[in-house]
Amino acid sequence: MLHAALAQAVFDGAWRRALLQRMSPEHKFSTAARLSGEVLGGVADESLSLAGAGEVLADALRILASKHIRVRDADGVIPHAATPAASQ
């Protein structure tokens, strides 16, 4: 049983990674915003029940935590938020 669960987890991670790697930066940004607003926001304001949306919430959190959804610049660098010292 554990072997089947591990195989499923690897498969789930592989398709998610493949999908995210093929997205444009704009699509990644839009997806992250939509997951945050609709899934996380829905659970936070209780329009989605935690019990009923547990798997959806887990998938959304996995995607949002993935390094593959990070938006990169043309050189492949992840832009950092501007700090007050850097912007002066």
N, C-alpha and C positions, 0 to 999 in steps of 0.2 A: 504494500500500500504506500509506503514512504517513497519507494522508487517511482511509482506512478505520479505521486504528488510532485516530486522533484523534477521529473520529466516535463510535467505540465507547466511548472514554474519557469523552467528554462525556455520552453516554447513560447510562453506568454511574454517573457522578457525579450526574446529574439524578434517576435513580430512587432512589438512596441518599439524596439530600438530601430528596426528597419524602416518603419513608418516615419518615425521622428527624423531620422537621418535624411529622408527624401523631401522633407518639408522646406519650403522657402522660409526665410527669416520672418516675413510678414505673417505667414500661416502659423508658425510657431508662436509668435506673439499673440495672435488672435486666439489660438487654441488655449494658451495659458490663461488669457483673460476670461475666456468663456468658461473654462473649467473652474476658475476661481469664483466667478460670479454666480454661475448656475448651480454648481455642485457644492462648493464650500459655503457659498452664501445661502443656498437652500437649506443646508444642514444647520447653519448658524441661526437662521431666522425661523427654523422649524417647519418650513414648507415641505421639506423632505425629512422623513423620519430616519433617524440613525439606524434603527433596526431594519427598515426596509431598503435603505440605500447603502448598506454597509459595503457591499462589493463594489458599487459604483464609486463610493467615497475612497475606498482602498485603491482602486485603479487610478482615480484622479490624483491622489497623493503620490502614487508611484510615478506617474507621468510628470507631474510638477517637480518632483525631486530628481528626475533623470537629468544627467548631464547632456543628454542629446536634445533636450528642448531649449537649452540655452542659446540665445541669439548671439551670433559671432559677427565680427566685422569682415570686410573683404579679405583681410590677412589671416583670418581664422582666430583672431584674438577676441576674447569675451570682454566687451567694454565694461569698465568699472564706473560706478556712480561718481560723479564729480564731487570732490571734497572742497570745502571752502578754501583751503590752501592752494589746491590745484587750479581753481577757477580764477584766482587773483593774478 
